[in-house]
Amino acid sequence: MKEIEFKLRRGEPFEEILKKAGWKDFEELTSAIMTEAGFLTFRNFRFSSKRKKYEIDVIAMENPRIILADCKRWNLRRGKASALKISALRQLSRSLEFLGKIQEFKPLNVGNWKTVIIIPIIVTLYEERIVEYEKVLIVPLFKVVSFLEGVRSGLFDQISGQVLNLEIWRG
């Protein structure tokens, strides 16, 4: 992050900096934007479910919403749309497994929440033709701030469809 800030101060174009940055830098920048917007964030969250291991690049939380972000710093290339669709399906699968185990994740501290709304997204470097696929939203990095404003207003609550009433779930 410090290197990115240094290059920005020197006047290098943001897009060029990100093209040269690594995937970890892209994840870190995504997390930093979400933290700056006031969300509680976690990076590289790992968990197991049904004997499989999963990792979510960035989790951003603000009661009752949890954004599960998969960060893809892909360059422009042919066949990217189909790869993005495959990634969206994988992100949806991770999100559903996450939702099924949410009460076990003590660091997330959702114990006093009445409802949890999961919003799975893929953050990309470039604007994509696909903006939603199978209830997974595709968000270009430069639109993350406005996306988060929409999240706060409840704009995406119905799109995700992944809502867990914790009071009923607790039984």
C-alpha positions as CSV (number, residue, x, y, z in Angstrom):
1,M,0.0,0.0,0.0
2,K,2.8,2.4,0.8
3,E,4.4,1.8,-2.6
4,I,1.0,2.5,-4.3
5,E,0.6,5.7,-2.3
6,F,4.2,6.8,-3.1
7,K,3.6,6.2,-6.8
8,L,0.3,8.1,-6.7
9,R,2.0,11.1,-5.1
10,R,4.6,11.0,-7.9
11,G,1.8,11.4,-10.3
12,E,1.7,7.9,-11.9
13,P,-1.7,7.0,-13.2
14,F,-3.7,4.9,-10.8
15,E,-4.7,2.3,-13.4
16,E,-1.0,1.8,-14.5
17,I,0.0,1.3,-10.9
18,L,-2.6,-1.3,-10.3
19,K,-1.7,-3.1,-13.6
20,K,1.9,-3.5,-12.2
21,A,0.8,-4.3,-8.6
22,G,0.4,-7.9,-7.4
23,W,-2.8,-9.6,-6.5
24,K,-2.1,-9.1,-2.7
25,D,-1.8,-5.4,-3.3
26,F,-5.2,-5.5,-5.1
27,E,-6.8,-7.4,-2.2
28,E,-5.2,-5.0,0.3
29,L,-6.4,-1.9,-1.6
30,T,-10.0,-3.4,-1.8
31,S,-9.9,-4.0,2.0
32,A,-8.5,-0.5,2.7
33,I,-11.3,1.1,0.7
34,M,-13.9,-0.9,2.6
35,T,-12.3,-0.1,6.0
36,E,-12.1,3.6,5.1
37,A,-15.8,3.5,4.3
38,G,-16.5,2.4,7.9
39,F,-16.9,-1.4,7.4
40,L,-15.2,-3.9,9.7
41,T,-12.9,-5.9,7.4
42,F,-11.0,-9.2,7.5
43,R,-8.6,-10.4,4.8
44,N,-7.9,-13.9,3.6
45,F,-10.6,-15.5,5.8
46,R,-10.1,-19.3,5.7
47,F,-12.6,-22.0,6.8
48,S,-13.6,-25.6,6.2
49,S,-16.9,-27.0,5.4
50,K,-17.9,-30.6,4.4
51,R,-14.2,-31.6,4.2
52,K,-13.3,-28.7,1.8
53,K,-11.2,-25.7,2.5
54,Y,-12.4,-22.2,1.5
55,E,-10.9,-18.8,1.4
56,I,-12.6,-15.4,1.1
57,D,-10.2,-12.6,0.0
58,V,-12.0,-9.8,1.9
59,I,-15.0,-9.8,4.3
60,A,-16.6,-6.4,5.0
61,M,-19.2,-6.2,7.7
62,E,-21.8,-3.7,8.9
63,N,-24.9,-5.0,10.7
64,P,-26.9,-6.7,9.1
65,R,-24.8,-7.0,6.0
66,I,-21.7,-9.0,5.2
67,I,-19.9,-8.5,1.9
68,L,-17.9,-11.5,0.7
69,A,-15.4,-10.3,-1.9
70,D,-13.3,-12.3,-4.3
71,C,-10.6,-10.0,-5.8
72,K,-9.7,-10.5,-9.5
73,R,-6.9,-8.3,-10.9
74,W,-7.1,-9.8,-14.4
75,N,-5.9,-7.9,-17.4
76,L,-8.1,-7.5,-20.5
77,R,-8.1,-10.7,-22.4
78,R,-10.3,-13.0,-24.6
79,G,-12.4,-15.5,-22.8
80,K,-12.5,-13.3,-19.6
81,A,-16.4,-13.3,-19.5
82,S,-16.6,-17.1,-19.2
83,A,-13.8,-17.1,-16.6
84,L,-15.7,-14.4,-14.7
85,K,-18.8,-16.5,-14.8
86,I,-16.9,-19.5,-13.4
87,S,-15.5,-17.3,-10.7
88,A,-18.9,-16.0,-9.8
89,L,-20.2,-19.6,-9.4
90,R,-17.3,-20.4,-7.1
91,Q,-17.9,-17.3,-5.1
92,L,-21.6,-18.2,-4.8
93,S,-20.6,-21.7,-3.5
94,R,-18.2,-20.2,-1.0
95,S,-20.8,-17.7,0.2
96,L,-23.4,-20.5,0.7
97,E,-20.9,-22.6,2.7
98,F,-19.9,-19.5,4.7
99,L,-23.6,-18.7,5.5
100,G,-24.1,-22.3,6.7
101,K,-21.3,-22.0,9.2
102,I,-21.5,-18.3,10.2
103,Q,-22.3,-19.0,13.9
104,E,-19.0,-20.9,14.2
105,F,-16.9,-17.8,13.2
106,K,-16.4,-16.2,16.6
107,P,-14.1,-13.4,15.3
108,L,-16.9,-12.1,13.2
109,N,-19.0,-11.6,16.3
110,V,-22.5,-11.7,14.7
111,G,-24.0,-13.3,17.8
112,N,-26.2,-10.3,18.7
113,W,-27.4,-9.7,15.1
114,K,-31.0,-10.6,14.3
115,T,-30.5,-11.0,10.6
116,V,-27.5,-11.6,8.3
117,I,-27.6,-10.6,4.7
118,I,-24.7,-12.0,2.6
119,I,-23.7,-10.1,-0.5
120,P,-21.2,-12.0,-2.6
121,I,-19.1,-9.9,-5.0
122,I,-16.1,-10.1,-7.3
123,V,-14.0,-7.0,-7.4
124,T,-12.3,-6.4,-10.7
125,L,-9.7,-4.0,-12.0
126,Y,-11.7,-3.2,-15.1
127,E,-15.4,-2.4,-15.9
128,E,-17.0,-5.7,-17.1
129,R,-19.9,-6.3,-19.4
130,I,-21.4,-8.6,-16.8
131,V,-22.6,-6.8,-13.7
132,E,-24.3,-9.7,-12.0
133,Y,-24.2,-13.4,-12.5
134,E,-26.1,-15.9,-10.4
135,K,-26.6,-13.4,-7.6
136,V,-22.9,-12.5,-7.5
137,L,-22.2,-8.8,-8.2
138,I,-19.2,-7.8,-10.3
139,V,-17.9,-4.5,-9.0
140,P,-15.0,-2.6,-10.6
141,L,-12.5,-1.3,-8.1
142,F,-13.2,2.3,-9.0
143,K,-16.9,1.8,-8.2
144,V,-16.4,0.1,-4.8
145,V,-17.2,3.3,-2.8
146,S,-20.5,3.9,-4.6
147,F,-21.3,0.2,-4.3
148,L,-20.8,0.4,-0.5
149,E,-23.2,3.3,-0.4
150,G,-25.7,1.2,-2.1
151,V,-25.0,-1.7,0.3
152,R,-25.7,0.6,3.2
153,S,-29.0,1.8,1.8
154,G,-30.1,-1.8,1.3
155,L,-30.0,-1.6,-2.5
156,F,-28.5,-5.1,-2.9
157,D,-30.4,-6.9,-0.1
158,Q,-32.9,-8.5,-2.5
159,I,-30.4,-9.3,-5.2
160,S,-28.3,-11.5,-3.0
161,G,-31.2,-13.5,-1.7
162,Q,-28.9,-15.0,0.9
163,V,-30.6,-13.9,4.1
164,L,-30.3,-15.8,7.4
165,N,-32.7,-14.9,10.3
166,L,-30.4,-15.7,13.2
167,E,-33.2,-15.7,15.7
168,I,-34.9,-18.6,13.9
169,W,-31.6,-20.3,13.1
170,R,-30.6,-20.3,16.8
171,G,-33.9,-22.2,17.4
